[in-house]
Amino acid sequence: MTHSASTLMPFFGLIRVSGEDRASFLHNQLSNDINHLSAGQACLATYNTAKGRVIANIVVLKRDEDIILIAAADLCETLQKKLQIYIMRSKVKLQSMDEWRVAVSIPAITTVQAEPVPQYVLSATQKNQIWQITLPDNTTIQIGKINQLPPLNTETAKAWQVQQISSGIPWISAAATETCVAQMLNQQLIGAVHFKKGCYPGQEIIARAQYRGQVKRGLALLETTSILTAGDTITDSNNEEVGLIINQVQQETATLALAVIKHSAAETQLQCNNHSLTIKKCFFTTVITENT
């Protein structure tokens, strides 16, 4: 039998959405099909600008009496304010959940899928007032009151970050908000974007990018010996901007990072903060032609 390691994950924060119109309201704002979620189910979603740029990517948990949104803690206030604007006459109430926290767990044995299969509904269970949601890479998120969750273990937190980055699963924070469309972040591959659910902010841009293949940037796994920060600019050998650091984790001898880069930059020498970057893996298919 294998056991998992768990830790508090301060990166995440929570918003509670209540009121009888909560599901239809969120269905019209987020990129996934919230109306067809049953109580006790979860999903991934993005909240986007009218131009299709991802403000935040979110785990959505539907409970009997409310819906919980889990996103980067440094974006929760922004997310709540932007959603509040569109409530108007809808019977919806948004609240921060300051007494609740998010923890994560890593199974003892993890696997990285070569080609993720979209999961529009995620498994969610409740035990001892703690909700647990299984993510596409089989790691889990738990939410509950802080005294019910495991303490922060920095090594386990780093291991979880390494697993997410190595799996090509990005988490947008304030440093990278409104910089990428969903396909640059492979949100369509893990089930965060539902293309048949109807309108939501940015839907036309995201649909056009999907069906016309207009996205020219994608995720890449990078490594460097220097320290990186989310939001750092990536340049090529000509010092031209070609990408952006989304997530990073510093290890003993190197820093691993998940970045969005131009497809055409995958064959060039990249750098960030005057330090060279090594591309370990691209999470997109690069087609190099003579005219590229």
QUIZI-V73272 format. One record per pair of residues at least 6 apart in sequence whose ideal C-beta (glycine too) atoms are under 8 Angstrom apart, sorted by the first residue. I is the first residue (numbers start at 1). GAP is how many residues later the second one is. D is the distance in Angstrom with one decimal. If there is no record, write none. Layout:
i = (I/I)
gap = (GAP/GAP)
d = (D/D)
This chain:
i = (2/2/2/3/4/4/4/4/4/5/5/5/5/5/5/6/6/6/6/6/6/6/7/7/7/7/7/7/7/7/7/7/7/8/8/8/8/8/8/8/8/8/8/9/9/9/9/9/9/10/10/10/11/11/11/11/11/12/12/12/12/12/12/12/13/13/13/13/13/13/13/13/13/13/14/14/14/14/14/14/14/14/14/14/15/15/15/15/15/15/15/15/15/15/15/16/16/16/16/16/16/16/16/17/17/17/17/17/17/17/17/17/17/18/18/18/18/18/18/19/19/19/19/19/20/21/21/21/22/22/22/23/23/23/23/23/24/24/24/25/25/25/25/26/26/26/26/27/27/27/27/27/27/28/28/28/28/29/29/29/29/29/30/30/30/30/30/30/31/31/31/31/31/31/31/31/31/31/31/31/31/31/32/32/32/32/32/32/32/32/32/32/33/33/33/33/33/34/34/34/34/34/35/37/37/37/37/38/39/39/39/40/40/40/40/40/40/41/41/41/41/42/42/42/42/42/42/42/42/42/43/43/43/43/43/43/43/44/44/44/44/44/44/44/44/44/44/44/45/45/45/45/46/46/46/46/46/46/46/46/46/46/47/47/47/47/47/47/47/47/47/48/48/48/48/48/48/48/48/48/49/49/49/49/50/50/51/51/52/52/52/52/52/52/52/52/53/53/53/53/53/54/54/54/54/54/54/54/54/54/55/55/55/55/55/55/55/56/56/56/56/56/56/56/57/57/57/57/57/57/57/58/58/58/58/59/59/59/59/59/59/59/60/60/60/60/61/61/61/61/61/61/61/63/68/68/68/69/70/70/70/71/71/72/72/72/72/74/74/75/75/75/75/76/77/78/78/80/80/83/84/87/99/99/100/100/100/100/101/101/101/101/101/102/102/102/102/103/103/103/103/103/103/104/104/104/104/104/104/105/105/105/105/105/106/106/106/106/106/107/107/110/110/110/110/111/112/112/112/113/113/113/115/116/116/116/116/116/117/118/118/118/118/119/119/119/120/120/121/122/122/122/122/122/123/123/124/124/124/124/125/125/126/128/129/129/129/130/130/130/130/130/131/131/131/132/132/132/133/133/133/133/134/135/135/136/136/136/136/137/137/137/137/139/139/139/142/158/158/158/161/161/162/162/162/164/164/164/164/165/165/165/165/165/165/165/166/166/168/168/168/168/168/168/169/169/170/170/170/170/170/170/170/171/171/172/172/172/173/173/175/175/175/176/176/176/176/176/179/179/180/180/180/180/181/181/181/181/181/182/182/182/182/182/183/183/183/183/183/184/184/184/184/184/185/185/185/186/186/186/186/187/188/188/193/193/195/195/208/209/216/216/216/217/217/217/217/217/218/218/218/218/218/218/219/219/219/219/219/219/219/220/220/220/220/220/220/220/220/220/220/220/221/221/221/221/221/221/221/221/222/222/222/222/222/222/222/222/222/222/223/223/223/223/223/223/223/224/224/224/224/224/224/224/224/225/225/225/225/226/226/226/226/227/227/227/228/228/228/228/228/228/229/229/230/230/230/230/231/231/232/232/232/232/233/233/233/233/234/234/234/234/234/234/234/234/234/234/234/234/235/235/235/235/235/236/236/236/236/236/236/237/237/237/242/242/242/242/242/242/243/243/243/243/243/243/244/244/245/245/245/245/246/246/246/246/247/247/248/248/248/248/249/249/249/256/257/261/263/263/263/264/264/264/266/266/266/267/267/269/270/270/270/271)
gap = (105/106/107/105/101/102/103/104/136/100/101/103/148/151/154/97/98/99/136/144/147/150/96/97/98/143/144/145/146/147/149/150/153/93/94/95/138/141/142/143/144/145/149/93/94/95/132/148/151/63/91/142/61/62/91/160/162/58/59/60/61/89/90/129/57/58/59/60/61/62/63/83/84/89/54/55/56/62/82/83/86/87/88/129/53/54/56/61/64/65/68/79/80/81/82/50/51/52/53/78/79/80/81/8/9/49/50/51/52/66/75/76/77/47/48/49/74/75/77/6/71/72/73/74/71/69/70/71/44/45/70/11/12/14/39/44/10/11/66/61/62/65/67/8/34/41/43/6/7/8/170/171/173/58/170/171/172/18/54/57/171/172/15/16/17/28/30/170/14/15/16/17/151/156/161/162/163/166/169/171/172/175/11/12/13/28/88/159/160/161/162/165/10/87/161/163/164/9/11/26/28/33/162/6/23/25/84/24/23/24/25/22/23/24/84/85/86/21/80/81/83/17/18/19/20/79/80/81/82/91/16/17/77/78/79/148/149/13/14/15/16/75/78/92/143/146/147/148/12/13/15/147/8/9/10/11/12/136/139/141/146/147/7/8/9/10/11/32/35/36/154/6/7/133/134/152/153/154/157/158/6/129/152/153/151/152/151/154/129/130/150/151/152/153/154/157/125/126/127/128/149/118/123/124/125/126/127/128/131/133/20/23/24/27/117/122/123/15/16/19/22/23/116/121/14/113/114/115/128/130/135/11/12/13/21/10/11/12/63/74/76/82/7/8/9/10/6/7/9/63/70/72/82/68/29/63/75/10/32/71/73/8/101/99/100/101/102/99/100/97/98/99/102/20/19/96/99/14/16/11/10/7/46/47/43/44/45/46/42/43/44/45/48/39/40/41/47/38/39/40/41/46/47/35/36/37/38/53/56/27/34/35/37/55/33/50/53/54/57/31/32/27/28/29/53/27/25/54/55/23/24/54/74/20/52/70/73/74/19/70/71/72/73/17/71/72/71/74/70/11/12/13/14/69/10/11/7/8/9/10/6/7/6/20/15/16/19/12/13/14/18/19/11/12/13/8/9/10/7/8/9/10/6/6/34/31/33/54/55/26/27/30/32/21/24/25/7/91/92/93/86/88/87/89/94/6/7/83/94/56/82/83/84/91/92/93/55/90/18/51/53/90/113/115/21/89/15/16/49/76/77/88/90/75/76/8/13/74/57/74/54/55/56/54/55/68/69/70/65/81/37/64/66/80/21/24/25/28/34/6/10/11/24/27/23/26/27/32/35/31/33/34/35/76/34/61/75/32/33/97/98/6/7/22/13/17/12/15/6/6/46/47/48/26/43/44/45/46/42/43/45/64/65/66/27/39/40/41/63/64/65/23/38/39/40/41/46/59/61/62/63/64/35/36/37/58/59/60/61/62/23/34/35/36/37/48/55/56/57/58/31/32/33/34/54/55/57/30/31/33/48/51/52/53/54/28/29/30/50/29/46/47/49/23/28/46/17/20/27/29/44/45/16/19/15/16/17/18/13/14/12/13/40/41/8/10/11/39/7/8/9/10/11/25/27/31/36/37/38/43/6/7/35/36/37/6/29/32/33/34/35/31/32/34/19/20/22/23/26/28/16/17/18/19/22/27/15/16/12/13/14/27/11/12/13/14/10/11/7/8/9/10/6/7/8/24/20/9/21/23/24/22/24/28/13/16/20/19/21/7/6/7/9/6)
d = (6.3/3.7/5.7/5.8/4.3/5.9/5.0/6.3/7.4/6.7/5.3/7.8/7.3/4.5/6.9/5.7/7.0/4.3/7.2/4.4/7.8/6.8/6.2/6.3/7.9/5.9/7.4/5.8/4.1/7.8/3.9/4.9/7.0/6.0/7.6/5.1/7.7/5.7/6.2/6.0/4.3/7.8/7.8/5.3/5.9/4.6/7.8/6.1/6.9/6.6/7.9/6.8/6.2/6.3/7.9/6.9/7.4/5.5/7.0/6.6/5.8/8.0/3.7/7.5/7.6/6.6/7.0/3.4/7.8/7.8/3.9/7.5/7.8/7.4/5.8/6.8/5.7/7.2/7.5/4.1/5.3/7.8/6.6/6.3/7.3/4.3/7.4/5.7/6.5/5.4/7.9/6.0/7.1/6.3/6.8/5.4/7.7/6.0/7.9/7.3/4.6/7.7/5.2/7.5/6.3/6.2/4.5/7.5/6.4/8.0/6.4/7.4/5.9/6.9/4.4/7.8/7.4/4.9/7.3/7.9/7.3/4.4/4.2/4.9/4.8/4.3/4.5/5.2/6.7/5.3/5.4/5.4/5.7/7.4/7.2/6.7/8.0/6.5/7.7/7.6/6.8/4.9/4.7/4.6/7.1/6.2/8.0/6.9/4.1/4.6/7.1/7.8/7.8/7.9/7.9/7.1/6.0/6.4/6.3/6.3/5.9/6.6/4.1/7.0/5.7/6.9/6.9/6.2/5.1/4.5/7.5/6.6/6.5/7.3/6.2/4.7/6.7/7.9/6.0/7.8/7.6/7.0/4.9/6.6/3.9/6.9/6.6/7.4/6.1/6.9/4.9/6.9/7.6/6.7/4.5/7.8/4.2/7.4/7.4/6.5/7.3/7.4/7.9/6.0/7.2/4.4/6.8/6.9/5.6/5.9/4.7/7.2/7.2/7.9/5.8/7.9/7.3/5.6/5.3/7.2/5.8/6.1/6.1/4.6/7.0/7.4/4.3/7.6/4.3/4.6/7.7/5.2/6.1/5.8/5.8/7.0/7.6/6.9/7.1/6.2/7.4/7.7/6.9/7.7/7.2/6.1/5.8/3.8/7.3/5.0/5.3/5.5/4.9/7.7/7.2/5.0/6.9/5.2/7.9/5.5/5.6/6.7/7.4/4.8/5.3/8.0/6.3/6.4/7.3/7.6/7.6/5.6/6.2/7.8/7.0/7.4/5.3/3.3/7.9/6.9/6.2/5.8/6.5/5.9/5.4/6.0/6.5/6.0/4.7/7.3/3.8/8.0/7.6/2.9/5.0/7.1/4.4/6.6/6.6/6.3/7.0/5.6/7.4/7.2/7.8/5.5/6.9/5.8/6.3/7.3/7.2/7.2/6.7/6.6/7.6/5.5/5.9/4.5/6.3/4.7/7.8/5.4/5.4/6.6/7.1/7.2/6.5/5.2/6.9/6.3/6.3/5.3/6.5/4.7/7.8/7.6/4.1/7.6/7.6/6.1/7.8/6.1/6.4/7.5/6.0/7.8/6.8/4.3/7.1/5.9/6.1/6.3/7.2/7.7/7.4/7.6/6.5/7.1/6.0/6.5/6.6/5.8/8.0/6.1/6.3/4.3/6.8/5.6/4.2/7.1/6.5/5.5/6.1/6.6/7.6/7.3/7.3/5.1/6.7/6.0/5.8/7.5/5.8/6.9/6.0/6.5/5.9/7.2/7.3/7.3/7.5/4.6/5.6/6.1/7.1/5.5/8.0/7.4/4.4/7.7/7.7/4.4/5.6/6.3/6.7/5.7/7.3/7.5/4.8/7.9/6.5/4.5/6.8/7.9/5.3/6.9/5.7/5.3/5.8/5.7/7.0/6.8/6.2/7.1/5.7/7.2/7.1/6.0/5.1/7.7/7.3/7.4/7.7/5.9/7.7/7.3/4.6/5.2/7.9/7.1/6.3/6.3/3.9/5.3/6.6/4.2/4.5/6.1/7.9/5.5/6.0/6.9/7.7/8.0/7.1/4.5/6.1/6.9/4.8/7.8/7.3/5.3/7.6/7.1/5.9/7.3/6.3/5.4/7.1/3.9/5.7/7.1/6.7/5.0/6.9/5.3/7.3/4.9/6.4/4.8/7.7/7.9/5.2/6.5/7.2/7.9/7.0/4.8/7.1/6.5/7.0/4.3/6.0/6.2/5.8/7.2/6.3/5.6/8.0/7.3/6.9/4.0/5.6/7.3/6.2/7.8/6.9/7.1/7.7/6.6/5.6/7.6/6.2/5.3/6.9/4.5/6.5/7.2/6.1/5.3/6.9/6.8/7.7/4.0/6.8/8.0/5.0/7.6/6.5/4.6/5.8/5.3/8.0/7.7/6.0/7.7/7.3/7.0/5.4/7.8/7.0/4.0/3.1/5.7/5.6/6.3/7.7/5.2/5.8/7.5/7.2/7.6/7.8/5.4/7.7/6.5/6.1/5.6/6.5/6.1/6.9/5.2/5.3/7.9/7.1/5.2/6.4/4.5/7.7/5.9/4.8/5.9/7.2/5.0/6.5/7.4/7.0/7.2/5.6/5.8/7.8/5.2/7.7/6.4/6.3/7.9/6.4/6.5/6.5/4.9/6.1/5.5/7.4/7.1/5.2/6.3/5.4/6.6/6.7/7.2/6.1/6.9/6.2/3.1/7.6/6.1/7.2/6.1/7.6/4.1/6.6/7.5/7.6/5.5/7.6/5.0/6.8/5.6/6.9/4.9/6.7/7.7/7.0/7.5/6.2/7.3/4.4/4.3/7.7/7.3/7.9/7.3/4.5/7.6/5.4/7.2/4.7/6.6/6.0/6.6/5.2/7.0/5.8/7.4/7.2/4.7/5.4/6.6/5.3/7.2/6.9/5.4/6.7/5.0/6.8/7.4/5.7/7.3/6.9/6.6/7.4/6.1/3.7/6.3/6.2/8.0/5.2/4.3/5.2/5.2/6.1/7.3/6.8/6.9/5.6/6.3/6.1/6.3/6.8/6.5/7.3/4.3/5.3/6.3/5.6/7.6/6.4/7.0/7.3/5.6/3.6/6.4/6.8/5.9/6.1/7.7/5.5/7.2/5.1/6.8/5.8/6.3/7.3/5.7/7.3/5.0/5.7/4.8/6.9/6.3/7.7/6.2/4.9/7.7/5.6/4.6/7.9/3.9/7.5/6.8/5.1/5.6/3.4/6.4/6.4/7.2/6.2/5.3/5.3/7.8/5.0/6.6/7.7/5.1/5.9/6.1/6.8/4.6/5.8/6.8/4.2/7.5/7.1/5.4/7.8/7.8/7.7/7.0/6.3/5.1/7.7/7.9/7.8/5.3/6.4/5.3/4.8/7.4/6.1/6.7/7.2/4.2/6.9/6.0)
